[in-house]
């Protein structure tokens, strides 16, 4: 299994991204949403102006970190 390089925080893969401004952050979130839909796996995330925080775990696996989370994390990192 491929493993992402995201740190584990509170039993979730977690990463924070910072952008120049809100538009760049929102464009990134839109790109993540498209990938998440394709993979049928959706992140828990938050956005504050130019900062996006993403937490990944698999809800139907008791919020465990699974291969689905690592695949999505790797795909998200490829957006940058």
N, C-alpha and C positions, 0 to 999 in steps of 0.2 A: 504494500500500500504506500502510495506517495504521502508524504507528511509535509504539511505547511511549516513555515518558520514562525508562526504566530505564537506569542506567549499564552499560557493557560492562566486565566484569572477567574476565580470563583467557578471552577470546573467548566469553563467555556474557553474556546479560542477567542482571543480578544485583540483588537488592533484599533488604533486611532490614527486617522489621516487628517492632515491640515492642508488647506488650499489657500490660494491668493485671496479669494473672496467667496461670497455666498453662491454666486453663479457657478463657479468651478466646483464647489462642493455639491451643489445640486445636480450638475451634469454627471459627476461621479456617481451619485446615488442613482440616477437614472440608468447609467450603464450597469451598475450592480443589480438593479431591479430586473433588467432584461436577462442577465445571466442567471439570476436566482429563479426566474420563471422557467427558463430552459432546463434547469437542473431540478425543478420541482422541490426546491429547498430554499427556505426564506430566512434571512437574518433577523435578529433583534438588533436594532440600531437606533442611534440618536444623532441629531444634527443641531449644532449651535453655530450660527453664522458660517464660519469657514472651517469648522471642525466636524468630522463624522467619526463616530465610534461604532464599531461593529462587534457584536458578540455572536458566536456560532456554537450551537449544540443541536442535537437531534431530539426534537420534542417527543416524537413517538418511540423513542428509545430511552425514556426516563431522563431526558436532558443530558445523556451521555455524549461525549465527543466521538463521532464515528467517521468513517471514510467520506461520507457525504460532506461533513464539515471541512475536512482537509481539502477535498476537491473544490469546494466553493471558495475557500480561502486562497488557494493557488490561483484560481481563475480571477478573483478580485485583484490580487497582486499584479496580474498581467495587464490590468487596465491602466495602471499608473504610467 
